[in-house]
Amino acid sequence: HHHGQYVIEPELLKSVQIEPGPGGAMQGTGALGGSIRFVTKDADDFLQSGETFGSFNKASYFANGDAVKLTSTLYGRAGDNVSLLGAFTWFDTENYEDGNGDEVDYTAHTQKRGFVKGNIDVLDGQRLGVSVEQTQDKGVFRHRPNFGGFFTHPRASNVPVPMEISRDTVTLSYEQRAGDAVAGASSTLYYTDYSIDRTGQYEMGYSSLGLDAHNRSTLGDHALVYGFDFRRDEMSFTGKGASTTPILPITYRTIPDEKVRIVGAYAQDNWRATDRIQLSGGVRYDHYDYTDKDGKRFKDDGLSPNLGASSKAVEGLRLDPS
């Protein structure tokens, strides 16, 4: 809530897939502005031929904020079919200074992140994967840190309070690739739990359970993707006290959970018309089922078609209307 809490070490990134929107049907429901996907490395991405174990360690110091970050990563392979990677990062900083050299209050915090990822090659071209990630951030933060000290709401002012922010994510995956490394099936099941605990005031949480399963196939110059996805989100708010605003403080009360369930199906075709031009078209169907804090239920569904093109106009310049 007003926090940017996603962190990852660049050494663990294999690729970043950016799809500007509106884009393809397989980006998922609600991806009107596009999507960003992080693909993390496996142990095999670090190990050279013949190696079975390795590690890298990194220590960083930042003069602005007197900050220290320590990272340690271990990775290994058991036989030809099993690989495992584990990483831990610890980061601690005092208040940092802005561009004018002024100290920014309540920016000191301590962050911990653990990440474990394993893969099993069960049959030729088929792989099972699992990853677990946990992030914890502690500090004294303002109610809306991105507003600095200038937010002046009369009842929920930007008064600093000790906070703990945590996120836990578990992901299971299956991937099957045909000989051409383009066609094949894949699926991903994930669960994420995110919470913010404002000491003595309230704890708010958000959890998401999702599944995406799709198949890729080729037909001449056409690359087809078709599948379905599911997402169930739940939001919670538990009151623990009152705001520290001296005038008309808010007493935070527990609010019944809100829930949303979305089921979708999609198909997308990417056609390489020429060496310089690629055309795409697709459609997805989504069904929404939302229950608010008052127990009221709202349902809706709809189709979302898309058309796009990608043209390599000249060397180093690509146009992507959609």
C-alpha angles and dihedrals in degrees: 000000000000087000130112100213106160110112132168134166111249090224088065095053117101096178144339115222113203118189112184113213154291083036145144126341094244093064089088138247117317095015093136092140094044130254142268120212124190116206112198126209126256127219088260090063090063102037121085123215109293095015120120103177139027146149144195129203129194134189121191133185126195119197092203102078094004086258129176127195125186124188129183125181131183125187136173149158129233109203119317099307110045129065132170135190129186128183135179128189129189121189129180128176140169123218111306129219125244126227091280092055093252118139113246108222122229097016095115113108145144121234132190128188131183125187130181125178130178136178135195122195101211101174137356107303095359125109136180118203138186131184133180125194131182127182127183127183124184130183147106104281136172118251089255105020095184090062093059115207096319100085107109107181105163095227106022102037124178094264114156118248132176107264139184119201120189139174128188122187132181121187131186120189141182125194132181121183127190122220093274091057089228105077120061146091131275138173136185129199117189142173125194128184118190125181141174119200115194103193112247094356116064147316120225125189142186126194129184130191116188145168131193122183124173144153130223124209138164130225112181107300091348123100109198128198122184134163147105139265138199134196133182118187128185127190124198137184123190118188118219105167144319138303118265094235106130094216119058097342118202119243106215112223129190112264123206114255121269119217137192129184123192126186120185143175126196147177129195133184124198111192122192098212095175138349089273104032130064122181126198137190135169149144137218133195121210133187117199126200115180130177117190130208091271093056094253114145126213126188132184141151138192150162123253114196123188139192127189145162137201121201129182097216097178135342108300095011125093127176119209113183116176 
